[in-house]
């Protein structure tokens, strides 16, 4: 069971992060009703970025990882573990968060003006 939990948490996390970044564009260009769950996802993602609080999905993944003898995620969570230092340098983390925040705000502006 532990071997299923950690990968499941990773997949759900990836879907959530992806939706948080592009969900506003999906609502603007394709499916307008997605704006409601996107606002909730963006609010949660923004809270996590600002507070650096522990995410329930990170806790779930860490539980599965520790039960299979794998090291836990980076102390700052999922994004720091899988993206920082791999997709972009650690020193860019706040800049990337600001760019993503700008993309989200831009998608909402486009949605509002459509």
N, C-alpha and C positions, 0 to 999 in steps of 0.2 A: 504494500500500500504506500509506503514512504517513497518508493521509487516512482510512483505516479503523481504524488502530491506536488513535489518540487517542479517537475516539468509543466504540470497543469498550471501552477501559479505563474510560471514564466510566460506561458502562452497568454493567459488572461491579462497579465501585466502588459505584454507587448500590444495586445489589442486595445487595452485601455489607453496606453500612451499614444498609440497611433490615432485613436479616435479623438483624444484630447487635442492633438495637433491639427488634424484635418477635418474633424467633425463639423466645424463651422462652415467650411467650404462645401462639404456634402449637403448641409442644410441650405446653404445659399444657392447652390447650383443644381441639386438633384432632388433632395427629399426635405422639404421645409420643416416638417414636424420634428426632425432630428435636432433642431435648435434647443429644445427643452432639455433633453439628456446631455447635449453638448455643454450647455451652460453649467449644469451640475458637474460634469466631468472636468471642465476647465476650472471651476471653483475649487474642486477637490485637488486637482493638480497644482493650482496656484498656492493653495494652503500648504501642500507638501513641500513645494519649492521654497516657500518663505520660511516655514517653521522647521523644516528638516525633521518633522515628526516621523515616527515609525509607521509605516503603512501596514494594514492588515494582510495584504498579499505578500509583503516582504516577510512578515512574521510567519506566515504559512509556508513560504518557500524555505525559510531558515529551519523551520521545524522538520520539513522533509529532508533537507540537506544534512542536518545534524544526525538524523536517524540512519542515514546511509553512509556516514563517515566523511562527508564532503564538508569543506569549510563553509562558514556562513557568508552571506553577502557582505559587501563593504558596509561599514557602520553607518554611512549616509544613505544606504538603501539601493534599490533596484537600478535607478538611472546611473548612479555613481559606479555601481558594480559592472554593469554591462555596456555603458556608453562612454563614460569618461575614461580617457586614456586608450580607448579602442576606436571609437567613432570620431572623437575630437579630444584635444589635450585637456587635462584636468584644469589648467589655468583659464580655459575658455568657458567653464561651466556657467558662470553668471551671465556672460554674454549670450550664450546659447539660450538660456532661460529667457532673457530679454527679447531675443529674436523670436522665439516661439510665442511669447506673450504678444509681440507685435503682430505675428501671423494670426493669432486667435482674434485679436482686436480688429485686424483688417477684415477677417472673414465675417465678423459680426457687423461691421460697417457695411460691407457689401450686401449682407443679408438684409439689413435695415433699409438700404437704398434701392433694393431690387424692385 
